[in-house]
Amino acid sequence: MDTLQTIILIFVGVAGTAVVLVRRPVDQAIALSFYGLILALMFFVFQAPDVAMSQIAIGAVALPLMILLALAKIRRDAE
């Protein structure tokens, strides 16, 4: 295995662990977005650019945005 591939796999493990350990939902959404970007980079390093583009669109942008919008609605309804 290439050195770059090993490094990116370590980053994926660290970022995934960070998503799980973060407690506040807003911070979790931000960490999830960062994790999506790291996964997209991993897919690119492993020569799957089409999957990387899909990961950027869904995992790094759409999913965290939906989570943040849901949290905003919950907070607005709670007031």
Beta strands, then each sheet from edge to edge (+ up, - down):
end
